[in-house]
Amino acid sequence: MNRNSNGLSGEFYVLSRLLRKGLDASLTFGNTKAVDIFVRNPETGKSFNVEVKTTALKKEYGGKWGKHLFWWLKESILKRKEYRDKSFYFAFVWLQPYDNYEVFIVPAEKVVDYVLFAIKKSKQLGLKENYDVRVGDNPEYTLDKKKYKNNFNPFL
């Protein structure tokens, strides 16, 4: 599957999960969109923005960061002020073989803080500076997989 199809698959997967939870959610289209999904909770009236990042890794990785999944982000993540807004979230989707998907819902400000940490830590470990977001089982080096997996609670 090509990269664009992977991305759309992840976006539609998250959209369907949000709709199934009774939330009003709509997908945005275009090449220069600022957000992937707009979400509104009809009971509370609260609105959210969701940026979806999708990977089709065949398995979790190991190494210096512990067992983890990763999504590559661009340096520009550190420059977008809206990522410090409490209503902005990332949905990291793992397209596993045989249509077994996993999604990790993480506040955008946590993602930015993690990227800053990852840049610093990669330098300490003697690795190339990177902007990867890692979700895994080692809370010292990765975002906590158990905490964020299928965590749609912020929207409810």
MARLO-632940 format. One line per field, with one value per residue: x, y, z of N, C-alpha, C, O in turn. Coordinates in nm, 3 decimals. Layout:
N
nX: X; ...
nY: Y; ...
nZ: Z; ...
caX: X; ...
caY: Y; ...
caZ: Z; ...
cX: X; ...
cY: Y; ...
cZ: Z; ...
oX: X; ...
oY: Y; ...
oZ: Z; ...
//
This chain:
156
nX: 0.085; 0.054; 0.207; 0.027; -0.221; -0.194; -0.192; -0.450; -0.603; -0.546; -0.657; -0.931; -0.985; -0.951; -1.147; -1.380; -1.379; -1.417; -1.672; -1.824; -1.825; -2.012; -1.949; -1.937; -1.770; -1.548; -1.372; -1.099; -0.994; -0.728; -0.402; -0.263; -0.370; -0.445; -0.527; -0.638; -0.878; -1.178; -1.337; -1.626; -1.789; -2.115; -2.259; -2.114; -2.033; -1.774; -1.489; -1.241; -0.922; -0.765; -0.470; -0.361; -0.131; 0.021; 0.154; 0.292; 0.442; 0.585; 0.642; 0.715; 0.994; 1.322; 1.609; 1.811; 1.606; 1.425; 1.150; 0.939; 0.710; 0.726; 0.680; 0.760; 0.824; 0.822; 1.061; 0.920; 0.717; 0.786; 0.747; 0.482; 0.237; -0.022; -0.007; 0.033; -0.207; -0.470; -0.678; -0.588; -0.488; -0.287; -0.329; -0.189; -0.155; -0.123; -0.096; -0.138; -0.048; -0.309; -0.527; -0.541; -0.559; -0.405; -0.446; -0.316; -0.388; -0.273; -0.209; -0.127; 0.061; 0.211; 0.332; 0.498; 0.667; 0.781; 0.921; 1.116; 1.255; 1.341; 1.516; 1.721; 1.794; 1.873; 2.106; 2.262; 2.288; 2.447; 2.335; 2.189; 2.031; 1.686; 1.332; 1.146; 0.850; 0.806; 0.627; 0.591; 0.699; 0.883; 0.891; 1.086; 1.209; 1.014; 0.679; 0.413; 0.281; 0.059; -0.088; -0.183; -0.303; -0.588; -0.718; -0.968; -1.086; -1.030; -1.198; -1.453
nY: -0.117; 0.226; 0.527; 0.747; 0.615; 0.464; 0.672; 0.786; 0.562; 0.540; 0.784; 0.753; 0.533; 0.635; 0.834; 0.674; 0.542; 0.757; 0.847; 0.622; 0.644; 0.829; 1.089; 1.402; 1.416; 1.515; 1.469; 1.636; 1.748; 1.768; 1.894; 2.074; 2.092; 2.202; 2.052; 1.717; 1.593; 1.726; 1.744; 1.725; 1.717; 1.644; 1.646; 1.790; 2.011; 2.072; 2.120; 1.968; 1.923; 1.696; 1.549; 1.309; 1.048; 0.792; 0.463; 0.177; -0.027; -0.351; -0.478; -0.424; -0.227; -0.270; -0.207; 0.078; 0.239; 0.073; -0.163; -0.061; 0.139; 0.364; 0.696; 0.916; 1.258; 1.595; 1.865; 2.098; 2.061; 2.167; 2.433; 2.502; 2.674; 2.603; 2.344; 2.354; 2.398; 2.295; 2.155; 2.015; 1.719; 1.428; 1.143; 0.845; 0.595; 0.250; 0.048; -0.268; -0.593; -0.782; -0.616; -0.542; -0.286; -0.039; 0.236; 0.533; 0.786; 1.100; 1.394; 1.693; 1.872; 1.704; 1.549; 1.736; 1.800; 1.547; 1.515; 1.716; 1.606; 1.367; 1.460; 1.568; 1.336; 1.159; 1.279; 1.250; 0.974; 0.939; 0.925; 1.007; 1.323; 1.327; 1.335; 1.156; 1.011; 0.798; 0.520; 0.306; 0.040; 0.126; 0.362; 0.552; 0.621; 0.630; 0.727; 0.624; 0.324; 0.179; 0.375; 0.549; 0.395; 0.341; 0.548; 0.732; 0.894; 1.175; 1.312; 1.259
nZ: 0.000; -0.076; 0.060; 0.086; 0.084; 0.318; 0.509; 0.472; 0.541; 0.814; 0.904; 0.842; 1.002; 1.266; 1.256; 1.230; 1.477; 1.653; 1.574; 1.641; 1.912; 1.960; 1.906; 1.730; 1.436; 1.181; 0.881; 0.731; 0.410; 0.166; 0.063; 0.218; 0.471; 0.805; 1.014; 1.074; 1.163; 1.282; 1.592; 1.792; 2.097; 2.144; 2.382; 2.577; 2.440; 2.389; 2.177; 1.962; 1.803; 1.585; 1.488; 1.271; 1.258; 1.081; 1.075; 0.914; 1.023; 1.044; 1.280; 1.631; 1.736; 1.887; 2.089; 2.193; 2.285; 2.399; 2.362; 2.104; 1.903; 1.625; 1.494; 1.244; 1.267; 1.146; 1.184; 1.207; 1.387; 1.630; 1.601; 1.570; 1.724; 1.795; 1.884; 2.152; 2.257; 2.465; 2.350; 2.136; 1.978; 1.907; 1.706; 1.690; 1.467; 1.420; 1.160; 1.147; 1.014; 0.849; 0.897; 1.167; 1.371; 1.579; 1.799; 1.938; 2.149; 2.207; 2.393; 2.220; 2.329; 2.493; 2.300; 2.169; 2.386; 2.420; 2.176; 2.202; 2.420; 2.296; 2.100; 2.257; 2.405; 2.202; 2.116; 2.349; 2.352; 2.140; 1.891; 1.570; 1.549; 1.597; 1.521; 1.593; 1.725; 1.983; 2.097; 2.356; 2.580; 2.765; 2.988; 3.044; 2.808; 2.610; 2.504; 2.709; 2.626; 2.729; 2.862; 2.661; 2.463; 2.273; 2.407; 2.423; 2.603; 2.659; 2.483; 2.559
caX: 0.000; 0.139; 0.208; -0.097; -0.328; -0.174; -0.236; -0.597; -0.656; -0.538; -0.752; -1.066; -0.998; -0.974; -1.278; -1.485; -1.380; -1.478; -1.816; -1.884; -1.836; -2.118; -1.893; -1.946; -1.633; -1.541; -1.239; -1.066; -0.921; -0.637; -0.260; -0.205; -0.464; -0.383; -0.575; -0.697; -1.015; -1.244; -1.422; -1.709; -1.871; -2.245; -2.310; -2.042; -2.009; -1.629; -1.434; -1.102; -0.855; -0.685; -0.371; -0.342; -0.005; 0.002; 0.268; 0.259; 0.552; 0.545; 0.660; 0.774; 1.140; 1.390; 1.728; 1.838; 1.483; 1.335; 1.054; 0.854; 0.666; 0.763; 0.624; 0.852; 0.765; 0.913; 1.109; 0.821; 0.628; 0.828; 0.715; 0.337; 0.186; -0.149; 0.020; 0.032; -0.348; -0.520; -0.780; -0.523; -0.439; -0.235; -0.372; -0.085; -0.219; -0.035; -0.164; -0.074; -0.096; -0.442; -0.621; -0.544; -0.507; -0.399; -0.440; -0.269; -0.434; -0.178; -0.219; -0.022; 0.169; 0.295; 0.410; 0.605; 0.763; 0.854; 1.015; 1.228; 1.329; 1.404; 1.630; 1.827; 1.836; 1.945; 2.243; 2.331; 2.316; 2.536; 2.256; 2.150; 1.917; 1.563; 1.205; 1.054; 0.770; 0.809; 0.529; 0.640; 0.688; 0.987; 0.849; 1.201; 1.247; 0.902; 0.546; 0.360; 0.188; -0.063; -0.162; -0.243; -0.369; -0.734; -0.763; -1.056; -1.148; -1.027; -1.305; -1.584
caY: 0.000; 0.345; 0.613; 0.824; 0.523; 0.436; 0.789; 0.793; 0.449; 0.578; 0.892; 0.698; 0.446; 0.720; 0.896; 0.576; 0.519; 0.875; 0.844; 0.512; 0.688; 0.930; 1.223; 1.461; 1.422; 1.528; 1.462; 1.745; 1.699; 1.863; 1.870; 2.170; 2.109; 2.229; 1.951; 1.605; 1.565; 1.813; 1.664; 1.800; 1.635; 1.710; 1.657; 1.892; 2.126; 2.093; 2.086; 1.921; 1.902; 1.574; 1.526; 1.165; 1.000; 0.649; 0.382; 0.039; -0.114; -0.491; -0.522; -0.324; -0.226; -0.274; -0.123; 0.169; 0.302; -0.031; -0.209; 0.054; 0.177; 0.504; 0.777; 1.024; 1.390; 1.697; 1.964; 2.205; 2.035; 2.252; 2.573; 2.525; 2.715; 2.536; 2.217; 2.378; 2.415; 2.176; 2.085; 1.956; 1.584; 1.343; 1.002; 0.765; 0.471; 0.142; -0.044; -0.398; -0.688; -0.842; -0.513; -0.521; -0.152; 0.014; 0.382; 0.593; 0.925; 1.171; 1.541; 1.749; 1.930; 1.592; 1.509; 1.836; 1.778; 1.424; 1.540; 1.790; 1.506; 1.272; 1.528; 1.574; 1.200; 1.099; 1.336; 1.186; 0.835; 0.938; 0.894; 1.121; 1.399; 1.284; 1.390; 1.045; 0.990; 0.656; 0.473; 0.173; -0.015; 0.182; 0.501; 0.643; 0.661; 0.634; 0.758; 0.502; 0.254; 0.142; 0.496; 0.617; 0.303; 0.350; 0.641; 0.834; 0.964; 1.323; 1.365; 1.220
caZ: 0.000; -0.081; 0.180; 0.093; 0.123; 0.461; 0.584; 0.468; 0.619; 0.955; 0.931; 0.841; 1.119; 1.383; 1.236; 1.260; 1.622; 1.716; 1.544; 1.718; 2.051; 1.968; 1.887; 1.597; 1.385; 1.035; 0.820; 0.640; 0.292; 0.103; 0.085; 0.312; 0.582; 0.934; 1.107; 1.000; 1.206; 1.379; 1.680; 1.887; 2.184; 2.145; 2.519; 2.653; 2.354; 2.371; 2.045; 1.960; 1.674; 1.589; 1.382; 1.263; 1.201; 1.059; 1.035; 0.877; 1.066; 1.055; 1.418; 1.719; 1.734; 2.016; 2.089; 2.303; 2.333; 2.447; 2.262; 2.072; 1.769; 1.606; 1.387; 1.214; 1.257; 1.094; 1.279; 1.219; 1.501; 1.741; 1.570; 1.562; 1.855; 1.828; 1.951; 2.297; 2.293; 2.537; 2.271; 2.019; 2.006; 1.800; 1.705; 1.624; 1.423; 1.373; 1.068; 1.155; 0.912; 0.864; 0.940; 1.312; 1.392; 1.715; 1.797; 2.062; 2.152; 2.293; 2.385; 2.134; 2.408; 2.536; 2.182; 2.153; 2.495; 2.391; 2.066; 2.261; 2.496; 2.203; 2.037; 2.359; 2.439; 2.089; 2.121; 2.461; 2.315; 2.024; 1.771; 1.487; 1.602; 1.529; 1.566; 1.604; 1.845; 2.014; 2.194; 2.392; 2.716; 2.851; 3.010; 3.051; 2.672; 2.516; 2.558; 2.768; 2.537; 2.801; 2.899; 2.547; 2.370; 2.266; 2.510; 2.367; 2.716; 2.655; 2.399; 2.616
cX: 0.090; 0.118; 0.079; -0.214; -0.317; -0.227; -0.387; -0.662; -0.657; -0.640; -0.895; -1.089; -1.028; -1.112; -1.390; -1.494; -1.445; -1.628; -1.888; -1.901; -1.939; -2.069; -1.921; -1.803; -1.638; -1.396; -1.219; -0.986; -0.832; -0.493; -0.199; -0.297; -0.388; -0.420; -0.642; -0.845; -1.061; -1.339; -1.500; -1.791; -2.007; -2.303; -2.244; -2.022; -1.861; -1.585; -1.286; -1.052; -0.766; -0.597; -0.342; -0.209; -0.016; 0.132; 0.220; 0.376; 0.502; 0.557; 0.715; 0.926; 1.194; 1.507; 1.737; 1.713; 1.387; 1.241; 0.954; 0.808; 0.712; 0.696; 0.719; 0.776; 0.869; 0.950; 1.006; 0.723; 0.661; 0.788; 0.566; 0.279; 0.058; -0.128; 0.031; -0.110; -0.399; -0.624; -0.721; -0.460; -0.377; -0.297; -0.266; -0.145; -0.112; -0.119; -0.089; -0.123; -0.234; -0.543; -0.640; -0.478; -0.500; -0.389; -0.401; -0.304; -0.350; -0.201; -0.100; 0.092; 0.263; 0.385; 0.526; 0.711; 0.846; 0.957; 1.137; 1.317; 1.406; 1.525; 1.749; 1.883; 1.914; 2.088; 2.324; 2.372; 2.408; 2.465; 2.229; 2.028; 1.791; 1.441; 1.101; 0.975; 0.765; 0.705; 0.570; 0.621; 0.791; 0.957; 0.964; 1.234; 1.132; 0.776; 0.482; 0.249; 0.054; -0.151; -0.240; -0.318; -0.520; -0.792; -0.841; -1.122; -1.139; -1.142; -1.444; -1.624
cY: 0.124; 0.433; 0.693; 0.736; 0.485; 0.550; 0.802; 0.680; 0.482; 0.684; 0.838; 0.604; 0.528; 0.786; 0.798; 0.548; 0.635; 0.876; 0.737; 0.547; 0.800; 1.072; 1.272; 1.477; 1.433; 1.534; 1.582; 1.686; 1.808; 1.833; 1.962; 2.193; 2.125; 2.125; 1.840; 1.582; 1.671; 1.727; 1.758; 1.700; 1.704; 1.727; 1.771; 2.021; 2.153; 2.045; 2.052; 1.915; 1.779; 1.567; 1.377; 1.134; 0.849; 0.583; 0.242; -0.054; -0.257; -0.543; -0.406; -0.338; -0.235; -0.178; -0.032; 0.232; 0.200; -0.071; -0.097; 0.054; 0.320; 0.564; 0.894; 1.154; 1.487; 1.796; 2.074; 2.182; 2.127; 2.397; 2.603; 2.551; 2.641; 2.401; 2.231; 2.399; 2.284; 2.096; 2.018; 1.822; 1.522; 1.205; 0.928; 0.629; 0.374; 0.048; -0.176; -0.487; -0.742; -0.745; -0.503; -0.386; -0.122; 0.165; 0.432; 0.742; 1.000; 1.322; 1.597; 1.808; 1.822; 1.546; 1.606; 1.818; 1.653; 1.445; 1.617; 1.694; 1.413; 1.333; 1.528; 1.434; 1.135; 1.152; 1.270; 1.043; 0.825; 0.901; 1.022; 1.189; 1.359; 1.344; 1.279; 1.052; 0.840; 0.625; 0.331; 0.140; 0.043; 0.330; 0.601; 0.700; 0.677; 0.686; 0.625; 0.440; 0.224; 0.263; 0.553; 0.526; 0.312; 0.445; 0.757; 0.918; 1.116; 1.385; 1.343; 1.305
cZ: 0.000; 0.042; 0.195; 0.136; 0.270; 0.545; 0.588; 0.547; 0.767; 0.991; 0.937; 0.961; 1.244; 1.374; 1.275; 1.409; 1.696; 1.695; 1.625; 1.865; 2.068; 1.953; 1.745; 1.547; 1.234; 0.991; 0.730; 0.525; 0.237; 0.138; 0.189; 0.431; 0.715; 1.039; 1.025; 1.034; 1.307; 1.460; 1.771; 1.967; 2.196; 2.286; 2.596; 2.573; 2.330; 2.233; 2.055; 1.817; 1.688; 1.464; 1.383; 1.194; 1.195; 1.021; 1.002; 0.911; 1.081; 1.198; 1.500; 1.713; 1.875; 2.014; 2.209; 2.362; 2.395; 2.334; 2.233; 1.927; 1.748; 1.484; 1.367; 1.199; 1.203; 1.204; 1.303; 1.334; 1.618; 1.722; 1.571; 1.701; 1.894; 1.896; 2.102; 2.348; 2.354; 2.456; 2.147; 2.058; 1.882; 1.816; 1.623; 1.595; 1.374; 1.290; 1.070; 1.041; 0.949; 0.924; 1.090; 1.339; 1.542; 1.703; 1.937; 2.056; 2.255; 2.280; 2.307; 2.216; 2.463; 2.421; 2.162; 2.261; 2.470; 2.281; 2.118; 2.342; 2.402; 2.134; 2.135; 2.388; 2.326; 2.083; 2.232; 2.428; 2.194; 1.895; 1.694; 1.550; 1.525; 1.593; 1.574; 1.733; 1.865; 2.121; 2.228; 2.538; 2.813; 2.875; 3.024; 2.913; 2.575; 2.585; 2.599; 2.681; 2.606; 2.831; 2.781; 2.449; 2.385; 2.371; 2.448; 2.477; 2.708; 2.577; 2.460; 2.734
oX: 0.192; 0.022; 0.026; -0.297; -0.418; -0.300; -0.445; -0.764; -0.754; -0.704; -0.971; -1.200; -1.120; -1.184; -1.484; -1.604; -1.520; -1.704; -2.000; -1.981; -1.952; -2.142; -1.927; -1.723; -1.719; -1.311; -1.311; -0.917; -0.857; -0.464; -0.092; -0.300; -0.280; -0.352; -0.697; -0.926; -0.991; -1.413; -1.446; -1.854; -2.014; -2.388; -2.311; -1.997; -1.827; -1.635; -1.216; -1.130; -0.700; -0.645; -0.303; -0.179; -0.055; 0.212; 0.119; 0.405; 0.390; 0.490; 0.756; 0.979; 1.122; 1.502; 1.678; 1.714; 1.279; 1.252; 0.891; 0.859; 0.737; 0.661; 0.755; 0.676; 0.989; 0.880; 1.005; 0.653; 0.573; 0.794; 0.527; 0.273; 0.033; -0.219; 0.038; -0.132; -0.375; -0.654; -0.795; -0.389; -0.409; -0.314; -0.256; -0.180; -0.024; -0.205; 0.012; -0.225; -0.270; -0.636; -0.746; -0.356; -0.580; -0.329; -0.448; -0.256; -0.353; -0.212; 0.014; 0.208; 0.382; 0.500; 0.639; 0.830; 0.966; 1.070; 1.250; 1.439; 1.523; 1.625; 1.861; 2.005; 2.012; 2.181; 2.441; 2.478; 2.443; 2.528; 2.244; 1.936; 1.791; 1.446; 0.981; 1.026; 0.726; 0.697; 0.582; 0.541; 0.786; 0.992; 0.942; 1.281; 1.151; 0.767; 0.497; 0.140; -0.052; -0.274; -0.352; -0.390; -0.575; -0.903; -0.787; -1.204; -1.235; -1.179; -1.541; -1.731
oY: 0.125; 0.414; 0.705; 0.778; 0.473; 0.528; 0.825; 0.701; 0.456; 0.676; 0.873; 0.597; 0.496; 0.792; 0.836; 0.532; 0.614; 0.903; 0.759; 0.485; 0.858; 1.166; 1.192; 1.546; 1.369; 1.595; 1.625; 1.585; 1.927; 1.756; 1.932; 2.304; 2.068; 2.111; 1.867; 1.556; 1.701; 1.646; 1.857; 1.610; 1.813; 1.814; 1.841; 2.127; 2.248; 1.947; 2.100; 1.903; 1.761; 1.576; 1.323; 1.187; 0.784; 0.638; 0.195; -0.148; -0.281; -0.640; -0.303; -0.446; -0.209; -0.077; -0.060; 0.276; 0.238; -0.020; -0.045; -0.018; 0.390; 0.496; 0.962; 1.161; 1.464; 1.809; 2.136; 2.275; 2.162; 2.476; 2.720; 2.461; 2.619; 2.348; 2.131; 2.415; 2.176; 1.982; 1.969; 1.813; 1.558; 1.157; 0.947; 0.555; 0.410; -0.024; -0.193; -0.460; -0.747; -0.787; -0.460; -0.373; -0.173; 0.216; 0.379; 0.814; 0.968; 1.373; 1.554; 1.796; 1.847; 1.508; 1.564; 1.819; 1.651; 1.397; 1.585; 1.701; 1.384; 1.265; 1.494; 1.416; 1.064; 1.079; 1.237; 0.997; 0.715; 0.852; 1.133; 1.124; 1.357; 1.396; 1.305; 1.094; 0.764; 0.695; 0.246; 0.200; 0.012; 0.414; 0.721; 0.814; 0.732; 0.688; 0.525; 0.495; 0.242; 0.254; 0.601; 0.575; 0.293; 0.424; 0.865; 1.005; 1.183; 1.499; 1.403; 1.284
oZ: 0.069; 0.117; 0.306; 0.217; 0.339; 0.642; 0.694; 0.613; 0.838; 1.096; 1.027; 1.014; 1.320; 1.474; 1.345; 1.462; 1.792; 1.789; 1.672; 1.935; 2.176; 1.986; 1.651; 1.611; 1.167; 1.056; 0.660; 0.542; 0.258; 0.229; 0.242; 0.486; 0.733; 1.140; 0.918; 0.945; 1.403; 1.404; 1.821; 1.911; 2.253; 2.307; 2.672; 2.630; 2.259; 2.180; 2.144; 1.722; 1.790; 1.351; 1.486; 1.087; 1.292; 0.945; 1.055; 0.837; 1.125; 1.235; 1.445; 1.688; 1.972; 1.943; 2.314; 2.477; 2.439; 2.223; 2.325; 1.842; 1.846; 1.388; 1.463; 1.128; 1.215; 1.304; 1.410; 1.374; 1.696; 1.816; 1.572; 1.785; 2.012; 1.959; 2.174; 2.469; 2.300; 2.491; 2.062; 2.158; 1.769; 1.928; 1.502; 1.686; 1.296; 1.343; 1.002; 0.979; 1.066; 0.994; 1.136; 1.331; 1.621; 1.608; 2.038; 1.969; 2.374; 2.169; 2.325; 2.177; 2.477; 2.442; 2.139; 2.232; 2.494; 2.292; 2.081; 2.334; 2.427; 2.113; 2.098; 2.395; 2.350; 2.049; 2.212; 2.471; 2.151; 1.801; 1.747; 1.598; 1.402; 1.705; 1.563; 1.837; 1.775; 2.223; 2.140; 2.610; 2.932; 2.793; 3.016; 2.901; 2.466; 2.707; 2.528; 2.666; 2.547; 2.826; 2.799; 2.362; 2.493; 2.419; 2.425; 2.447; 2.747; 2.602; 2.415; 2.791
//
